[in-house]
Amino acid sequence: EGGQPVRPPQRTRTPLLSEQPGAMTSLTDARYFDVSISSPAEIRKYLDGKTNKEKLEGMKRLMALLTLGKDVSMLFPDVVKLVIVESLDVKKLVYSYLVHYAESKPEESLLCINTFQKDLTNKSAIVRGLALRTMSSIRAPIIVNLVVLSLQQCAKDPSPYVRKSVAAALSKVYALESEQLDVLLEILGELLRDRNVSVMGAAMIAFTEICPENLDMIHPIYRRLCKTLADTEEWYQVHILNVLLRYARKNFPCARKVPPEGGYAAQTENTQGFYSDDEDEPAKSETAPTATPDRMDEDLEALLRSAMPLLMSRNAAVVLSVVSLIFHVGPEYLYPQMVMPLLRLIRGAREVQEAALKAITELCDGGRLRQLFMPHIHFFYVHADDALSVRKSKIRILGMLTNAMNAKAILSEFQAYVRFVDDSVVEATIDAIAVVGARVPPAAADCVEGLIRLLKYSSQNTVNAAATTLASLLYYVDDTLRERVVRKFAVLLPQLSSVPSRASAVWAVGEYASPDLPVEPEVLRVCAKTFRHEDVRVKYQILALATKLFVRGALEVEKLLEYILELCAYDLSYDLRDHARMVRALVFGESCANVREKLTDIFLAPKPEPVAEKVVARQFTLGSLSAAVGQAVIGYLPLGEFPNEASDKALRDREAEITSHARPMQAPPGAAAPGAAHAYASPGSVQYGGSPHHQQHHQQPHIPQRSLQTLDAFYADDEPQPAAAGAAPDPDSDVNTESDDDGARATLASALSVRDAARRCARPASFFTRAAPDLYPYLSSPHASNINTNLRYALLRCLA
């Protein structure tokens, strides 16, 4: 009111949690990634501290810098001194650091060999595994024999984590000293027969790196690989599928023409039985039919049955591996089932899209599988956020999938694509329009009309591409449209800059010009003036144009023809010189007077239909890296030819012998007794940077050794054998096998069915709703006190 401006009241903003002093440093470990507070001198001060807390603080800061990509190798001597620290948290970080720098500093790492050997008997599985990883990472030939002895010892470790570390170390030892191959193959064979699917998967990766061509090692475990394929981890599945693909190509005859009733028909028609608890696999008899042209081999059928559910995997590499397996060894009636999984990958990440589109391009190349993708052309429409390579691949596939029914819709899409700013996309669209016109001749006129409009564009690259494509489509249109295009070429010839476009324009003028249209002599006159500066390909077409005009009776071009022949006689290209001598001899030579009346048949012969699509012969395995880059990469193994007969089934029947002689689980020297098995910390229960959860908060219940053996037998590949008649019950057993208790028997039978369902099922939701509820009534039964421990372990292992 007094003329002074009224100021709004100032509001005090409450600081955010991240802005409060000490908030982030006290709640999380994000402060370790602040480079300003983690200098090497300060970290060295923490590493030389007296307490484990200070050393842990220094290692955390050090590993944070290592995570950020900083070079912290100058602190290697300070970290080596900490390998003797008893703290599990510090030891894990120290070993992770040593694994990172062991290859670059092998001599300094040798100072810790005694500590590594001592930690191989540590009670923690993670420490034992990290010690083995670090030893195998040291590239020093002097300790190879010591590492091999450690691998032989740890291959019998009761922890799957340690045995997986053994499998990962095999390839490192082989790369350092290949003379140890025999010993490494012995260890690898033992790991391949391991009951744990994770260990077996890691062993398969080592197999692909050490002896990928030694497929005879797969004979005893082939059926088990097929049976447990759905239980392994995703990236293990990729390696296993690639190995089984090469195994199938070597040991089974071609089943591509097998009818549905002769092989994998029940699986494709009825998936209800596959996910049910009933045993849907037919019993194998000794007189089972062998593979014939009308029937698939049983082992190959088992492989396809176990791989087909993986088409629904969330991992794109697994899906591509299954598609490759079906395409290379499967029957043709299974091909439609791999269409939708491939189309699903197109909507994934950018790199997944490129891999999927590359695979679809290879499947459609040649025309054999195009009918499967034609109903789904809308999946290949270009989106605004697509990458450049994805756009080109989609446009090429759309051209391949064109037929009389969808040509109009695809050409409508191409009308939008030719307006893109990127010239490379426009050129790819023009190439696809040529494919459409060649595949659907009734639509060639519309394609030519659209390309004529593109000749008016300001972009020189677009004009050149349109001119090149127009010349190839004139074969499919009528004479009226040809004359119109020839006139355009005669006008635009001086403006065309690329060699293919100029050569195509000159060829089209000489091939399709009408006698009533006097543009050919004028075009020849213009080309003769620039003949010396043209490319060799354009010179060939100019010489052909002059020859055609003279043969047709245009005597006014005789002088121009002689002039062009004279220029060709002194050209740098010897092929062009030889060609000009031949033309001179045929047209003007006296020795060839008897063939002069045949000049029309020689130079004006009808031309064959142009090839718009270039079918590239398939050289590499579908979905492989070599197929993606177009050349063989290091480690690529080509697929062999199909054998005439399948290999002997007895080779794959040896699985029962090997599993029956499998070694018992034994603790390593220095480990706890079997009754104290709970003292081992599993890899999943120990978190980096923390303490063992099971050791701090509660104690594991005591599990008698008899119960552990019962679980091992319970999860064995073979069915559990009933106890012998008259055998005395084990007093240490939680479940009396001689009891007439129907509830206990039903519980074990139900858990067994859950085990079988878990092996067959690829969908956790379906497994849980069908199999898992069968266990719950027995948890609350009066006999739960006797079998509760085994039942809980069975349920957890099945669900895992």
NORCOR-V431128 format. One record per backbone hydrogen bond with DSSP energy under -0.5 kcal/mol. NH is the residue of the N-H (numbers start at 1). CO is the residue of the C=O. If there is no record, write none. Layout:
BEGIN
NH/CO, NH/CO
END
This chain:
BEGIN
7/5, 13/11, 19/16, 20/16, 20/17, 23/20, 26/22, 27/23, 28/24, 32/29, 33/30, 34/31, 35/33, 37/34, 38/35, 43/39, 44/40, 45/41, 46/42, 47/43, 48/44, 49/46, 55/51, 56/52, 57/53, 58/54, 59/55, 60/56, 61/57, 62/58, 63/59, 64/60, 65/61, 66/62, 67/63, 68/64, 69/66, 70/65, 72/70, 75/72, 76/73, 79/75, 80/76, 81/77, 82/79, 83/80, 84/81, 85/82, 91/87, 92/88, 93/89, 94/90, 95/91, 96/92, 97/93, 98/94, 99/95, 100/96, 101/97, 102/98, 105/101, 109/105, 110/106, 110/107, 111/108, 112/109, 113/110, 116/112, 117/113, 118/114, 119/115, 120/116, 121/118, 122/119, 125/681, 128/124, 129/125, 130/126, 131/127, 132/128, 133/129, 134/130, 135/131, 136/132, 137/133, 138/134, 138/135, 139/137, 140/138, 143/140, 144/141, 147/143, 148/144, 149/145, 150/146, 151/147, 152/148, 153/149, 154/150, 155/151, 156/153, 157/154, 163/159, 164/160, 165/161, 166/162, 167/163, 168/164, 169/165, 170/166, 171/167, 172/168, 173/169, 174/170, 175/171, 176/172, 177/173, 180/177, 181/178, 184/180, 185/181, 186/182, 187/183, 188/184, 189/185, 190/186, 191/187, 192/188, 193/189, 194/191, 200/196, 201/197, 202/198, 203/199, 204/200, 205/201, 206/202, 207/203, 208/204, 209/205, 210/206, 211/207, 214/211, 215/213, 217/214, 218/215, 219/216, 222/218, 222/219, 225/221, 226/222, 227/223, 228/224, 229/226, 231/228, 232/228, 232/229, 237/233, 238/234, 239/235, 240/236, 241/237, 242/238, 243/239, 244/240, 245/241, 246/242, 247/243, 248/244, 249/245, 250/246, 251/247, 252/248, 258/255, 262/259, 263/260, 265/263, 266/263, 268/264, 269/265, 270/266, 275/271, 280/278, 285/283, 288/285, 292/295, 295/292, 296/262, 301/297, 302/298, 303/299, 304/300, 305/301, 306/302, 307/303, 308/304, 309/305, 310/307, 311/308, 312/309, 313/310, 316/314, 319/315, 320/316, 321/317, 322/318, 323/319, 324/320, 325/321, 326/322, 327/323, 328/324, 329/325, 330/325, 330/326, 332/256, 334/331, 335/332, 337/334, 338/335, 339/336, 340/336, 342/338, 343/339, 344/340, 345/341, 346/342, 346/343, 347/344, 348/345, 353/349, 354/350, 355/351, 356/352, 357/353, 358/354, 359/355, 360/356, 361/357, 362/358, 363/359, 364/360, 365/361, 367/364, 369/363, 372/369, 373/369, 373/370, 374/370, 375/371, 376/373, 377/374, 379/376, 380/377, 381/378, 386/383, 391/387, 392/388, 393/389, 394/390, 395/391, 396/392, 397/393, 398/394, 399/395, 400/396, 401/397, 402/399, 407/403, 410/406, 411/407, 412/408, 413/409, 414/410, 415/411, 416/412, 416/413, 417/413, 418/414, 419/416, 420/417, 426/422, 427/423, 428/424, 429/425, 430/426, 431/427, 432/428, 433/429, 434/430, 435/431, 436/432, 437/433, 438/434, 439/435, 440/436, 443/440, 444/441, 447/443, 448/444, 449/445, 450/446, 451/447, 452/448, 453/449, 454/450, 455/451, 455/452, 456/453, 457/454, 463/459, 464/460, 465/461, 466/462, 467/463, 468/464, 469/465, 470/466, 471/467, 472/468, 473/469, 474/470, 476/473, 477/474, 482/478, 483/479, 484/480, 485/481, 486/482, 487/483, 488/484, 489/485, 490/486, 491/487, 492/488, 493/489, 495/492, 496/492, 496/493, 502/498, 503/499, 504/500, 505/501, 506/502, 507/503, 508/504, 509/505, 510/506, 511/507, 512/508, 513/509, 517/514, 518/516, 519/517, 520/517, 523/519, 524/520, 525/521, 526/522, 527/523, 528/524, 529/525, 530/526, 531/528, 533/530, 534/531, 539/535, 540/536, 541/537, 542/538, 543/539, 544/540, 545/541, 546/542, 547/543, 548/544, 549/545, 550/546, 551/547, 552/548, 553/550, 554/549, 555/553, 557/554, 558/555, 561/557, 562/558, 563/559, 564/560, 565/561, 566/562, 567/563, 568/564, 569/565, 570/566, 570/567, 571/568, 574/572, 577/573, 578/574, 579/575, 580/576, 581/577, 582/578, 583/579, 584/580, 585/581, 586/582, 587/583, 588/584, 589/584, 589/585, 593/590, 595/592, 596/593, 598/595, 599/596, 602/598, 603/599, 604/600, 612/610, 615/613, 616/614, 624/621, 628/624, 629/625, 630/626, 631/626, 636/633, 643/252, 647/251, 651/648, 652/649, 653/649, 655/652, 656/653, 658/654, 659/655, 660/656, 661/657, 662/659, 666/156, 671/668, 676/673, 677/674, 679/676, 680/677, 682/680, 685/682, 686/682, 687/685, 690/687, 693/685, 696/692, 697/693, 698/693, 704/702, 707/704, 708/704, 709/705, 710/706, 711/707, 712/708, 713/709, 714/710, 715/711, 716/713, 727/724, 731/729, 733/730, 737/735, 739/736, 742/740, 745/741, 746/742, 747/743, 748/744, 749/745, 750/746, 751/747, 752/748, 753/749, 754/750, 755/751, 756/752, 757/753, 758/754, 759/755, 760/756, 761/757, 764/762, 767/763, 768/764, 769/765, 770/766, 771/767, 772/767, 773/768, 774/771, 775/772, 776/772, 777/773, 778/775, 779/775, 779/776, 780/776, 781/778, 784/781, 786/783, 787/783, 788/784, 791/787, 792/788, 793/789, 794/790, 795/791, 796/792, 797/793, 798/794, 799/795, 800/796
END
